Amino acid sequence: MKRRFIILYWLLLLIPTLVISAVLFELLRHEQERIAQQAISSARERAETIAETLQITVESVQDELSVGLRNIPGNRLLPTLEAWEQTNPLVRNIFIWTPRTGLQYPPEDRSATEEELRFTARYAELFAPRSQWMSASDESPGLAGPQQAPFVRKPLPVPKKTSQENRNLVQALQQLRQSRRQLEQMARVGRGGDSLDNELQDALKPKVASGWIPWFAENRLYILGWVATRGGDLSYGIELELMTLLSRLVTDFSSVAPDGMAFALIDGSGRILHQAGDFPIKPGKKPDVTASLSPQLPHWQVAAYFAGSGASHDDGQGFLILSSLLLGTFAAAIIIGGSLLLWQAHRNSIDAMQKTTFVSNVSHELKTPLTSIRMYAELLSENRIKDPEKQRHYLNVIVSESQRLTRLVNNVLDFSRLEQGRKKYHLTELELSHFLKSTIEDHRLRIQQAGLQLTEEITEHHATTQTDRDVIEQVLLNILDNAIKYAAGGEDLLIAAQRTNGWYEIRVKDRGPGVPTAHQEKIFEKFHRVDDSLTAKQPGTGLGLSIARRILRDLGGELAYEKRKHGGSCFVIRIPIVPGESEEQRR
């Protein structure tokens, strides 16, 4: 194939492959981003669901405590609060406060405990005398301090993408609040005991205001629940025990997390209070997604973490590796497939060229002996040659050219049979030393006529083998023809044979030009001829050595090429000897 066609073919193969690979890679990159965003959205929804569940738990606890605080009788206020402090694990401290005199309880004298003193110091600014830190209206509590305003609860939104169980829980809480507001409204407008009994009316009378204050001291969150009488002349309440509240939150915290994901409850200072997932969260690791617990627990949040370096990195890295492998496999398959097709086309082109050359060479090889045979036969048939010596010479030429023609036809037939696997061998017992000498003697004259000085070095050892005599003779003649054709006039031709290591080795050495290193193995390929001036001038089919090696290997032997010392070629024929044979046994 011409070079420009090969270049054009590769461009037509590579450019579409690269374009398709680039388009697919871009599509896979967008898909990677979509999957990463989907993972983040899923984590955010799960974190928000957990946060809403925890908010419901905190609000339920606060509602329960607020109702209890409202229902404390005025004449049993302090004993009831003290009993709460002693028996209720959710109550850390209690207090009673008036606007005029300030904090009435805990006492500021020596009878106060260390915890009460810390409580008093923690809220000193809030509990200052005449401080207007809460109003008598439940709808609009206020704060005159710098730290944190008491929060007003707003209805929790019904989650759009949470589980049905959480959705039902939020809806039930909202219904509970709505029912309570209706009861309070009925209590405000009620007249006597016509619609409610007296005890429930007393509990729901709008004589008090209440709320919850998140308070920060020493970088920690504290929550204060308060109740104020309508006139605002007395306020009391409790400080919530956050550790007990946390124990309740932990039970509502999701214990199951998807693979490669973990959830954590984090306080305002960034400490992880509780976590769930299939891997530990390293300290200082930045959360990938967060959901706030405000206003119930300001600055607290539920955080979601992905294994490794985040969803977009880990999922993206794995997806990128897989995508790269798939694209690489796709591109490699196209390139390798195209290369194989190109190689096959190139090989078919070479085979076609070799077969064309083979036909041309065979035609020339057949034409040359046939022309000689015809010319000398016509001279003899017309009785134009009277000299007996010339007649004998012409007859020898006819016989020699006939033998050459026979060898050529045999090579072509053997090539066809070997290619189709139909070559058959007729094995007989053959004594190789005697056979070799006989064959050399039959062709001595032809060798000498080629200008070669024949030398024999055949060891007198008997070597018997089971082989096909005609095939071995054909192999030997192919080697001799090769030497006569290319080494004619090259001084000597040495034929040596000896027995060694179970082989009978025949070496045919000449002083011809030799074979270049790059072609020393290729000369045994079919149709191959060394492309130089020597082979260009010498006719041939390029089948002799290929057939010789194939035949020897079929019979268990081998044909190899070696460089001859001081120049020339050496072909080595190895024929296996029948095991157990020895020179003494033959004698």
JORAVEN-V228435 format. One record per backbone hydrogen bond with DSSP energy under -1.0 kcal/mol. CO is the residue of the C=O (numbers start at 1). NH is the residue of the N-H. If there is no record, write none. Layout:
co = <CO | CO>
nh = <NH | NH>
//
This chain:
co = <2 | 3 | 4 | 5 | 6 | 7 | 8 | 9 | 10 | 11 | 13 | 14 | 15 | 16 | 17 | 18 | 19 | 20 | 21 | 22 | 23 | 24 | 25 | 26 | 27 | 28 | 29 | 30 | 31 | 32 | 33 | 34 | 35 | 36 | 37 | 38 | 39 | 40 | 41 | 42 | 43 | 44 | 45 | 46 | 47 | 48 | 49 | 50 | 51 | 52 | 53 | 54 | 55 | 56 | 57 | 58 | 59 | 60 | 61 | 62 | 63 | 64 | 65 | 66 | 67 | 69 | 73 | 74 | 76 | 77 | 78 | 79 | 80 | 81 | 82 | 83 | 84 | 88 | 90 | 93 | 95 | 96 | 96 | 97 | 98 | 99 | 102 | 105 | 109 | 113 | 114 | 115 | 116 | 117 | 118 | 119 | 121 | 123 | 128 | 131 | 163 | 164 | 165 | 166 | 167 | 168 | 169 | 170 | 171 | 172 | 173 | 174 | 175 | 176 | 177 | 178 | 179 | 180 | 181 | 182 | 183 | 184 | 185 | 191 | 197 | 198 | 199 | 200 | 201 | 205 | 207 | 209 | 211 | 212 | 213 | 215 | 217 | 220 | 222 | 223 | 224 | 225 | 226 | 227 | 228 | 229 | 234 | 235 | 236 | 237 | 238 | 239 | 241 | 242 | 243 | 244 | 245 | 246 | 247 | 258 | 260 | 262 | 263 | 264 | 265 | 265 | 266 | 267 | 271 | 274 | 276 | 282 | 289 | 291 | 293 | 297 | 300 | 301 | 302 | 303 | 304 | 304 | 305 | 310 | 311 | 313 | 314 | 315 | 316 | 317 | 318 | 319 | 320 | 321 | 322 | 323 | 324 | 325 | 326 | 327 | 328 | 329 | 330 | 331 | 332 | 333 | 334 | 335 | 336 | 337 | 338 | 339 | 340 | 341 | 342 | 343 | 344 | 345 | 346 | 347 | 348 | 349 | 350 | 351 | 352 | 353 | 354 | 355 | 356 | 357 | 358 | 359 | 360 | 361 | 362 | 363 | 364 | 365 | 366 | 367 | 368 | 369 | 370 | 371 | 372 | 373 | 374 | 375 | 376 | 377 | 378 | 379 | 387 | 388 | 389 | 390 | 391 | 392 | 393 | 394 | 395 | 396 | 397 | 398 | 399 | 400 | 401 | 402 | 403 | 404 | 405 | 406 | 407 | 408 | 409 | 410 | 411 | 412 | 413 | 414 | 415 | 416 | 417 | 428 | 430 | 431 | 432 | 433 | 434 | 435 | 436 | 437 | 438 | 439 | 443 | 444 | 445 | 447 | 448 | 453 | 455 | 457 | 459 | 463 | 464 | 465 | 467 | 468 | 469 | 470 | 471 | 472 | 473 | 474 | 475 | 476 | 477 | 478 | 479 | 480 | 481 | 482 | 483 | 487 | 490 | 491 | 493 | 494 | 495 | 496 | 497 | 498 | 500 | 502 | 503 | 504 | 505 | 506 | 507 | 508 | 509 | 516 | 517 | 519 | 521 | 522 | 525 | 530 | 532 | 533 | 534 | 542 | 543 | 544 | 545 | 546 | 547 | 548 | 549 | 550 | 551 | 552 | 553 | 558 | 560 | 562 | 564 | 568 | 569 | 570 | 571 | 572 | 573 | 574 | 575 | 578 | 582 | 583>
nh = <6 | 7 | 8 | 9 | 10 | 11 | 12 | 13 | 14 | 15 | 17 | 18 | 19 | 20 | 21 | 22 | 23 | 24 | 25 | 26 | 27 | 28 | 29 | 30 | 31 | 32 | 33 | 34 | 35 | 36 | 37 | 38 | 39 | 40 | 41 | 42 | 43 | 44 | 45 | 46 | 47 | 48 | 49 | 50 | 51 | 52 | 53 | 54 | 55 | 56 | 57 | 58 | 59 | 60 | 61 | 62 | 63 | 64 | 65 | 66 | 67 | 68 | 69 | 70 | 71 | 72 | 76 | 77 | 80 | 81 | 82 | 83 | 84 | 85 | 86 | 87 | 88 | 91 | 241 | 239 | 237 | 104 | 105 | 235 | 102 | 130 | 98 | 96 | 112 | 117 | 118 | 119 | 120 | 121 | 122 | 123 | 124 | 127 | 131 | 133 | 167 | 168 | 169 | 170 | 171 | 172 | 173 | 174 | 175 | 176 | 177 | 178 | 179 | 180 | 181 | 182 | 183 | 184 | 185 | 186 | 187 | 188 | 189 | 194 | 201 | 202 | 203 | 204 | 205 | 207 | 230 | 228 | 226 | 151 | 224 | 222 | 220 | 217 | 215 | 240 | 213 | 238 | 211 | 236 | 209 | 232 | 229 | 97 | 227 | 95 | 225 | 92 | 245 | 246 | 247 | 248 | 249 | 250 | 251 | 261 | 307 | 305 | 276 | 303 | 273 | 274 | 301 | 270 | 267 | 265 | 263 | 285 | 304 | 302 | 297 | 300 | 293 | 266 | 291 | 264 | 288 | 289 | 262 | 314 | 315 | 317 | 318 | 319 | 320 | 321 | 322 | 323 | 324 | 325 | 326 | 327 | 328 | 329 | 330 | 331 | 332 | 333 | 334 | 335 | 336 | 337 | 338 | 339 | 340 | 341 | 342 | 343 | 344 | 345 | 346 | 347 | 348 | 349 | 350 | 351 | 352 | 353 | 354 | 355 | 356 | 357 | 358 | 359 | 360 | 361 | 362 | 363 | 364 | 365 | 366 | 367 | 368 | 369 | 370 | 371 | 372 | 373 | 374 | 375 | 376 | 377 | 378 | 379 | 380 | 381 | 382 | 384 | 391 | 392 | 393 | 394 | 395 | 396 | 397 | 398 | 399 | 400 | 401 | 402 | 403 | 404 | 405 | 406 | 407 | 408 | 409 | 410 | 411 | 412 | 413 | 414 | 415 | 416 | 417 | 418 | 419 | 420 | 422 | 467 | 465 | 435 | 436 | 437 | 438 | 439 | 440 | 441 | 442 | 443 | 447 | 448 | 449 | 452 | 451 | 493 | 495 | 497 | 461 | 432 | 578 | 430 | 428 | 472 | 473 | 474 | 475 | 476 | 477 | 478 | 479 | 480 | 481 | 482 | 483 | 484 | 485 | 486 | 487 | 490 | 492 | 453 | 455 | 509 | 457 | 507 | 459 | 505 | 503 | 577 | 500 | 575 | 498 | 573 | 496 | 571 | 494 | 519 | 520 | 523 | 524 | 525 | 528 | 532 | 536 | 537 | 538 | 527 | 547 | 548 | 549 | 550 | 551 | 552 | 553 | 554 | 555 | 557 | 556 | 574 | 572 | 570 | 567 | 564 | 510 | 562 | 508 | 560 | 506 | 558 | 504 | 581 | 586 | 587>
//
